[in-house]
Amino acid sequence: MAKTEQDIIATTVHVRDRIVYLDLVDGSTHSFPALYYPRLAQAEPEQLKQVTLRVGGRALRWEELDEDIWITDAVCQNYPKAEATAVAEPYAKYGHEEKAKTLKS
């Protein structure tokens, strides 16, 4: 039988060295770095350790950080997309300085 999203259930969770470790009901284990989630990446080590299982083992919850993560997303590596770190300049600015230099010559 193929594994479906409903089948991915965690029985335990713990955090060590900024890595979240999951034991799953099927006997397998999974781990992921807190760095993959923006709120977890900025959390203090003691805050990371305050994780609980919710929704019958289908979700993780960090109350103090107001962070919820579905177990399925973590196991299937559906991590949040990285936000853009740079913004392009408006198109009109490109080449403007070169034209100004040419006109002054």
ABEGO torsion letter per residue (X at the ends): XBBBAAABBBABBBBBGGBBBBBBAAGBBBBBBAAABAAAAABBAAAAAABBBBGGGABBBBAAAGBBBBAAAAAAGBBBBBBBABBBBBAAABGAAAAAAAAAX
